[in-house]
């Protein structure tokens, strides 16, 4: 588990596995809860975005002020 805090672990993983993966839920699974607390006009910071499609799906739903950050420079470059 300690490897999850290392950028080289994630760089290697995202180099090897290009398929999008959602660790928690897809946007459709949490949308009803999240939209009770944020508005499409809010600035949203997505921490540890990985290669999840959540930000893309949120953008398509009108949340267009998104900033994604991740420990892996590989996954950020692939965006």
N, CA, C and O atoms as a printed pandas DataFrame, in Angstrom:
     atom_number atom_name residue_name chain_id  residue_number  x_coord  y_coord  z_coord
0              1         N          UNK        A               1    0.822   -1.194    0.000
1              2        CA          UNK        A               1    0.000    0.000    0.000
2              3         C          UNK        A               1    0.867    1.260    0.000
3              4         O          UNK        A               1    0.456    2.287   -0.540
4              5         N          UNK        A               2    2.046    1.199    0.590
5              6        CA          UNK        A               2    2.921    2.364    0.636
6              7         C          UNK        A               2    3.307    2.842   -0.761
7              8         O          UNK        A               2    3.649    4.009   -0.950
8              9         N          UNK        A               3    3.252    1.949   -1.723
9             10        CA          UNK        A               3    3.606    2.314   -3.093
10            11         C          UNK        A               3    2.620    3.314   -3.699
11            12         O          UNK        A               3    2.976    4.020   -4.643
12            13         N          UNK        A               4    1.409    3.392   -3.190
13            14        CA          UNK        A               4    0.414    4.329   -3.735
14            15         C          UNK        A               4    0.813    5.784   -3.541
15            16         O          UNK        A               4    0.292    6.655   -4.239
16            17         N          UNK        A               5    1.703    6.068   -2.634
17            18        CA          UNK        A               5    2.163    7.429   -2.396
18            19         C          UNK        A               5    3.381    7.809   -3.232
19            20         O          UNK        A               5    3.940    8.892   -3.060
20            21         N          UNK        A               6    3.788    6.932   -4.125
21            22        CA          UNK        A               6    4.987    7.170   -4.933
22            23         C          UNK        A               6    4.609    7.480   -6.379
23            24         O          UNK        A               6    3.875    6.721   -7.012
24            25         N          UNK        A               7    5.107    8.582   -6.890
25            26        CA          UNK        A               7    4.768    8.979   -8.262
26            27         C          UNK        A               7    5.277    7.976   -9.290
27            28         O          UNK        A               7    4.630    7.778  -10.318
28            29         N          UNK        A               8    6.420    7.337   -9.038
29            30        CA          UNK        A               8    6.941    6.379  -10.011
30            31         C          UNK        A               8    6.016    5.162  -10.143
31            32         O          UNK        A               8    5.910    4.580  -11.223
32            33         N          UNK        A               9    5.353    4.779   -9.060
33            34        CA          UNK        A               9    4.372    3.687   -9.144
34            35         C          UNK        A               9    3.255    4.065  -10.116
35            36         O          UNK        A               9    2.898    3.284  -10.998
36            37         N          UNK        A              10    2.713    5.256   -9.948
37            38        CA          UNK        A              10    1.597    5.700  -10.790
38            39         C          UNK        A              10    2.040    5.973  -12.224
39            40         O          UNK        A              10    1.309    5.665  -13.165
40            41         N          UNK        A              11    3.226    6.545  -12.398
41            42        CA          UNK        A              11    3.737    6.765  -13.760
42            43         C          UNK        A              11    3.831    5.443  -14.512
43            44         O          UNK        A              11    3.444    5.358  -15.678
44            45         N          UNK        A              12    4.342    4.421  -13.849
45            46        CA          UNK        A              12    4.462    3.104  -14.481
46            47         C          UNK        A              12    3.077    2.514  -14.765
47            48         O          UNK        A              12    2.839    1.948  -15.832
48            49         N          UNK        A              13    2.184    2.653  -13.812
49            50        CA          UNK        A              13    0.834    2.098  -13.993
50            51         C          UNK        A              13    0.113    2.749  -15.173
51            52         O          UNK        A              13   -0.492    2.058  -15.993
52            53         N          UNK        A              14    0.180    4.093  -15.260
53            54        CA          UNK        A              14   -0.523    4.790  -16.342
54            55         C          UNK        A              14    0.184    4.638  -17.683
55            56         O          UNK        A              14   -0.447    4.809  -18.726
56            57         N          UNK        A              15    1.457    4.325  -17.685
57            58        CA          UNK        A              15    2.166    4.013  -18.917
58            59         C          UNK        A              15    1.716    2.648  -19.429
59            60         O          UNK        A              15    1.532    2.456  -20.631
60            61         N          UNK        A              16    1.544    1.711  -18.514
61            62        CA          UNK        A              16    1.170    0.336  -18.839
62            63         C          UNK        A              16   -0.321    0.197  -19.155
63            64         O          UNK        A              16   -0.695   -0.526  -20.078
64            65         N          UNK        A              17   -1.155    0.873  -18.405
65            66        CA          UNK        A              17   -2.611    0.693  -18.519
66            67         C          UNK        A              17   -3.267    2.014  -18.890
67            68         O          UNK        A              17   -3.446    2.885  -18.039
68            69         N          UNK        A              18   -3.621    2.162  -20.145
69            70        CA          UNK        A              18   -4.182    3.416  -20.655
70            71         C          UNK        A              18   -5.705    3.503  -20.515
71            72         O          UNK        A              18   -6.280    4.571  -20.722
72            73         N          UNK        A              19   -6.355    2.406  -20.171
73            74        CA          UNK        A              19   -7.815    2.412  -20.061
74            75         C          UNK        A              19   -8.267    3.258  -18.871
75            76         O          UNK        A              19   -7.694    3.150  -17.787
76            77         N          UNK        A              20   -9.288    4.096  -19.059
77            78        CA          UNK        A              20   -9.823    4.891  -17.939
78            79         C          UNK        A              20  -10.327    3.989  -16.815
79            80         O          UNK        A              20  -10.872    2.911  -17.053
80            81         N          UNK        A              21  -10.130    4.457  -15.591
81            82        CA          UNK        A              21  -10.552    3.688  -14.424
82            83         C          UNK        A              21  -11.070    4.645  -13.361
83            84         O          UNK        A              21  -10.424    5.645  -13.049
84            85         N          UNK        A              22  -12.226    4.338  -12.813
85            86        CA          UNK        A              22  -12.809    5.124  -11.731
86            87         C          UNK        A              22  -12.687    4.323  -10.446
87            88         O          UNK        A              22  -13.318    3.278  -10.296
88            89         N          UNK        A              23  -11.869    4.818   -9.516
89            90        CA          UNK        A              23  -11.618    4.116   -8.266
90            91         C          UNK        A              23  -12.849    4.060   -7.375
91            92         O          UNK        A              23  -13.095    3.058   -6.705
92            93         N          UNK        A              24  -13.607    5.122   -7.370
93            94        CA          UNK        A              24  -14.734    5.204   -6.434
94            95         C          UNK        A              24  -16.044    4.964   -7.166
95            96         O          UNK        A              24  -16.656    3.905   -7.032
96            97         N          UNK        A              25  -16.460    5.931   -7.923
97            98        CA          UNK        A              25  -17.733    5.881   -8.636
98            99         C          UNK        A              25  -17.612    6.644   -9.937
99           100         O          UNK        A              25  -16.750    7.511  -10.081
100          101         N          UNK        A              26  -18.468    6.325  -10.873
101          102        CA          UNK        A              26  -18.607    7.155  -12.063
102          103         C          UNK        A              26  -19.406    8.390  -11.652
103          104         O          UNK        A              26  -20.072    8.383  -10.617
104          105         N          UNK        A              27  -19.343    9.447  -12.457
105          106        CA          UNK        A              27  -20.080   10.682  -12.177
106          107         C          UNK        A              27  -21.557   10.374  -11.970
107          108         O          UNK        A              27  -22.180   10.929  -11.065
108          109         N          UNK        A              28  -22.119    9.510  -12.783
109          110        CA          UNK        A              28  -23.547    9.194  -12.666
110          111         C          UNK        A              28  -23.896    8.601  -11.298
111          112         O          UNK        A              28  -25.030    8.739  -10.837
112          113         N          UNK        A              29  -22.931    7.943  -10.646
113          114        CA          UNK        A              29  -23.179    7.326   -9.352
114          115         C          UNK        A              29  -23.154    8.290   -8.176
115          116         O          UNK        A              29  -23.699    7.984   -7.115
116          117         N          UNK        A              30  -22.527    9.455   -8.349
117          118        CA          UNK        A              30  -22.436   10.415   -7.232
118          119         C          UNK        A              30  -23.034   11.781   -7.566
119          120         O          UNK        A              30  -23.080   12.674   -6.720
120          121         N          UNK        A              31  -23.483   11.928   -8.786
121          122        CA          UNK        A              31  -23.998   13.220   -9.258
122          123         C          UNK        A              31  -25.087   13.790   -8.355
123          124         O          UNK        A              31  -25.044   14.971   -8.011
124          125         N          UNK        A              32  -26.053   12.977   -7.968
125          126        CA          UNK        A              32  -27.172   13.477   -7.159
126          127         C          UNK        A              32  -26.713   14.032   -5.818
127          128         O          UNK        A              32  -27.279   15.010   -5.329
128          129         N          UNK        A              33  -25.706   13.426   -5.224
129          130        CA          UNK        A              33  -25.191   13.894   -3.934
130          131         C          UNK        A              33  -24.333   15.140   -4.126
131          132         O          UNK        A              33  -24.496   16.129   -3.412
132          133         N          UNK        A              34  -23.422   15.089   -5.087
133          134        CA          UNK        A              34  -22.484   16.198   -5.307
134          135         C          UNK        A              34  -23.213   17.478   -5.707
135          136         O          UNK        A              34  -22.856   18.564   -5.250
136          137         N          UNK        A              35  -24.219   17.360   -6.547
137          138        CA          UNK        A              35  -24.915   18.563   -7.027
138          139         C          UNK        A              35  -25.770   19.228   -5.946
139          140         O          UNK        A              35  -26.303   20.315   -6.167
140          141         N          UNK        A              36  -25.905   18.600   -4.801
141          142        CA          UNK        A              36  -26.552   19.243   -3.660
142          143         C          UNK        A              36  -25.614   20.251   -2.996
143          144         O          UNK        A              36  -26.053   21.102   -2.222
144          145         N          UNK        A              37  -24.314   20.148   -3.306
145          146        CA          UNK        A              37  -23.307   20.958   -2.620
146          147         C          UNK        A              37  -22.492   21.875   -3.529
147          148         O          UNK        A              37  -21.854   22.810   -3.043
148          149         N          UNK        A              38  -22.502   21.628   -4.821
149          150        CA          UNK        A              38  -21.765   22.484   -5.756
150          151         C          UNK        A              38  -22.655   22.893   -6.917
151          152         O          UNK        A              38  -23.622   22.215   -7.265
152          153         N          UNK        A              39  -22.294   24.021   -7.499
153          154        CA          UNK        A              39  -23.015   24.539   -8.663
154          155         C          UNK        A              39  -22.118   24.441   -9.890
155          156         O          UNK        A              39  -20.894   24.436   -9.755
156          157         N          UNK        A              40  -22.695   24.364  -11.073
157          158        CA          UNK        A              40  -21.883   24.318  -12.283
158          159         C          UNK        A              40  -20.933   25.518  -12.425
159          160         O          UNK        A              40  -19.926   25.421  -13.127
160          161         N          UNK        A              41  -21.236   26.633  -11.776
161          162        CA          UNK        A              41  -20.385   27.821  -11.867
162          163         C          UNK        A              41  -19.234   27.820  -10.861
163          164         O          UNK        A              41  -18.354   28.678  -10.939
164          165         N          UNK        A              42  -19.224   26.880   -9.924
165          166        CA          UNK        A              42  -18.146   26.795   -8.933
166          167         C          UNK        A              42  -16.832   26.368   -9.574
167          168         O          UNK        A              42  -16.813   25.684  -10.597
168          169         N          UNK        A              43  -15.729   26.789   -8.948
169          170        CA          UNK        A              43  -14.409   26.290   -9.320
170          171         C          UNK        A              43  -14.218   24.962   -8.600
171          172         O          UNK        A              43  -14.390   24.882   -7.384
172          173         N          UNK        A              44  -13.864   23.925   -9.345
173          174        CA          UNK        A              44  -13.769   22.586   -8.779
174          175         C          UNK        A              44  -12.361   22.043   -8.981
175          176         O          UNK        A              44  -11.850   22.019  -10.100
176          177         N          UNK        A              45  -11.743   21.610   -7.894
177          178        CA          UNK        A              45  -10.429   20.993   -7.923
178          179         C          UNK        A              45  -10.597   19.490   -7.750
179          180         O          UNK        A              45  -11.132   19.029   -6.741
180          181         N          UNK        A              46  -10.142   18.732   -8.734
181          182        CA          UNK        A              46  -10.230   17.274   -8.683
182          183         C          UNK        A              46   -8.855   16.739   -8.279
183          184         O          UNK        A              46   -7.924   16.707   -9.084
184          185         N          UNK        A              47   -8.751   16.328   -7.036
185          186        CA          UNK        A              47   -7.481   15.829   -6.495
186          187         C          UNK        A              47   -7.290   14.369   -6.852
187          188         O          UNK        A              47   -8.201   13.559   -6.673
188          189         N          UNK        A              48   -6.118   14.026   -7.355
189          190        CA          UNK        A              48   -5.848   12.635   -7.705
190          191         C          UNK        A              48   -6.769   12.144   -8.793
191          192         O          UNK        A              48   -7.370   11.076   -8.673
192          193         N          UNK        A              49   -6.883   12.920   -9.858
193          194        CA          UNK        A              49   -7.841   12.632  -10.923
194          195         C          UNK        A              49   -7.558   11.329  -11.655
195          196         O          UNK        A              49   -8.476   10.696  -12.178
196          197         N          UNK        A              50   -6.286   10.922  -11.696
197          198        CA          UNK        A              50   -5.946    9.701  -12.426
198          199         C          UNK        A              50   -6.448    9.774  -13.851
199          200         O          UNK        A              50   -6.467   10.846  -14.457
200          201         N          UNK        A              51   -6.853    8.639  -14.386
201          202        CA          UNK        A              51   -7.397    8.628  -15.746
202          203         C          UNK        A              51   -8.907    8.378  -15.745
203          204         O          UNK        A              51   -9.471    7.865  -16.711
204          205         N          UNK        A              52   -9.534    8.752  -14.645
205          206        CA          UNK        A              52  -10.981    8.655  -14.509
206          207         C          UNK        A              52  -11.677    9.564  -15.530
207          208         O          UNK        A              52  -11.139   10.597  -15.930
208          209         N          UNK        A              53  -12.848    9.171  -15.931
209          210        CA          UNK        A              53  -13.639    9.999  -16.847
210          211         C          UNK        A              53  -14.569   10.966  -16.116
211          212         O          UNK        A              53  -15.361   11.668  -16.744
212          213         N          UNK        A              54  -14.468   10.998  -14.786
213          214        CA          UNK        A              54  -15.379   11.825  -14.011
214          215         C          UNK        A              54  -15.351   13.289  -14.438
215          216         O          UNK        A              54  -16.411   13.886  -14.628
216          217         N          UNK        A              55  -14.179   13.878  -14.595
217          218        CA          UNK        A              55  -14.093   15.291  -14.975
218          219         C          UNK        A              55  -14.698   15.533  -16.347
219          220         O          UNK        A              55  -15.375   16.537  -16.568
220          221         N          UNK        A              56  -14.453   14.618  -17.257
221          222        CA          UNK        A              56  -15.030   14.723  -18.602
222          223         C          UNK        A              56  -16.556   14.681  -18.536
223          224         O          UNK        A              56  -17.236   15.462  -19.201
224          225         N          UNK        A              57  -17.081   13.772  -17.735
225          226        CA          UNK        A              57  -18.529   13.638  -17.595
226          227         C          UNK        A              57  -19.126   14.850  -16.883
227          228         O          UNK        A              57  -20.220   15.297  -17.228
228          229         N          UNK        A              58  -18.409   15.384  -15.888
229          230        CA          UNK        A              58  -18.867   16.595  -15.207
230          231         C          UNK        A              58  -18.879   17.778  -16.174
231          232         O          UNK        A              58  -19.821   18.571  -16.184
232          233         N          UNK        A              59  -17.833   17.889  -16.981
233          234        CA          UNK        A              59  -17.752   18.963  -17.971
234          235         C          UNK        A              59  -18.938   18.884  -18.932
235          236         O          UNK        A              59  -19.577   19.893  -19.229
236          237         N          UNK        A              60  -19.222   17.686  -19.409
237          238        CA          UNK        A              60  -20.359   17.495  -20.325
238          239         C          UNK        A              60  -21.685   17.847  -19.663
239          240         O          UNK        A              60  -22.656   18.172  -20.346
240          241         N          UNK        A              61  -21.726   17.783  -18.336
241          242        CA          UNK        A              61  -22.933   18.113  -17.570
242          243         C          UNK        A              61  -22.989   19.584  -17.154
243          244         O          UNK        A              61  -23.882   19.988  -16.409
244          245         N          UNK        A              62  -22.026   20.390  -17.640
245          246        CA          UNK        A              62  -22.089   21.823  -17.390
246          247         C          UNK        A              62  -21.107   22.349  -16.360
247          248         O          UNK        A              62  -21.026   23.560  -16.154
248          249         N          UNK        A              63  -20.356   21.466  -15.704
249          250        CA          UNK        A              63  -19.350   21.883  -14.727
250          251         C          UNK        A              63  -18.041   22.121  -15.482
251          252         O          UNK        A              63  -17.219   21.217  -15.630
252          253         N          UNK        A              64  -17.867   23.349  -15.953
253          254        CA          UNK        A              64  -16.780   23.610  -16.890
254          255         C          UNK        A              64  -15.589   24.332  -16.294
255          256         O          UNK        A              64  -14.654   24.671  -17.019
256          257         N          UNK        A              65  -15.595   24.575  -15.002
257          258        CA          UNK        A              65  -14.464   25.228  -14.349
258          259         C          UNK        A              65  -13.749   24.207  -13.459
259          260         O          UNK        A              65  -13.727   24.329  -12.234
260          261         N          UNK        A              66  -13.163   23.196  -14.114
261          262        CA          UNK        A              66  -12.513   22.078  -13.432
262          263         C          UNK        A              66  -11.000   22.176  -13.559
263          264         O          UNK        A              66  -10.473   22.536  -14.612
264          265         N          UNK        A              67  -10.319   21.855  -12.483
265          266        CA          UNK        A              67   -8.860   21.736  -12.501
266          267         C          UNK        A              67   -8.516   20.354  -11.972
267          268         O          UNK        A              67   -8.899   19.989  -10.861
268          269         N          UNK        A              68   -7.788   19.589  -12.778
269          270        CA          UNK        A              68   -7.374   18.245  -12.387
270          271         C          UNK        A              68   -5.908   18.252  -11.996
271          272         O          UNK        A              68   -5.074   18.850  -12.677
272          273         N          UNK        A              69   -5.596   17.575  -10.878
273          274        CA          UNK        A              69   -4.197   17.393  -10.487
274          275         C          UNK        A              69   -3.992   15.939  -10.082
275          276         O          UNK        A              69   -4.912   15.264   -9.618
276          277         N          UNK        A              70   -2.767   15.481  -10.269
277          278        CA          UNK        A              70   -2.432   14.107   -9.925
278          279         C          UNK        A              70   -0.944   14.017   -9.647
279          280         O          UNK        A              70   -0.167   14.837  -10.137
280          281         N          UNK        A              71   -0.543   13.033   -8.869
281          282        CA          UNK        A              71    0.864   12.808   -8.544
282          283         C          UNK        A              71    1.649   12.330   -9.771
283          284         O          UNK        A              71    2.871   12.467   -9.826
284          285         N          UNK        A              72    0.944   11.776  -10.740
285          286        CA          UNK        A              72    1.592   11.217  -11.934
286          287         C          UNK        A              72    1.630   12.233  -13.076
287          288         O          UNK        A              72    0.588   12.660  -13.574
288          289         N          UNK        A              73    2.819   12.605  -13.477
289          290        CA          UNK        A              73    2.959   13.503  -14.628
290          291         C          UNK        A              73    2.554   12.783  -15.911
291          292         O          UNK        A              73    2.121   13.429  -16.865
292          293         N          UNK        A              74    2.685   11.472  -15.952
293          294        CA          UNK        A              74    2.318   10.693  -17.136
294          295         C          UNK        A              74    0.825   10.827  -17.422
295          296         O          UNK        A              74    0.433   11.072  -18.562
296          297         N          UNK        A              75   -0.006   10.668  -16.399
297          298        CA          UNK        A              75   -1.452   10.732  -16.609
298          299         C          UNK        A              75   -1.902   12.162  -16.945
299          300         O          UNK        A              75   -2.846   12.342  -17.714
300          301         N          UNK        A              76   -1.252   13.156  -16.388
301          302        CA          UNK        A              76   -1.596   14.537  -16.695
302          303         C          UNK        A              76   -1.241   14.870  -18.142
303          304         O          UNK        A              76   -2.013   15.538  -18.830
304          305         N          UNK        A              77   -0.090   14.413  -18.605
305          306        CA          UNK        A              77    0.311   14.643  -20.002
306          307         C          UNK        A              77   -0.623   13.965  -20.980
307          308         O          UNK        A              77   -0.828   14.456  -22.090
308          309         N          UNK        A              78   -1.198   12.827  -20.573
309          310        CA          UNK        A              78   -2.103   12.079  -21.451
310          311         C          UNK        A              78   -3.490   12.699  -21.549
311          312         O          UNK        A              78   -4.279   12.300  -22.405
312          313         N          UNK        A              79   -3.804   13.666  -20.693
313          314        CA          UNK        A              79   -5.149   14.258  -20.700
314          315         C          UNK        A              79   -5.401   15.007  -21.991
315          316         O          UNK        A              79   -6.479   15.571  -22.178
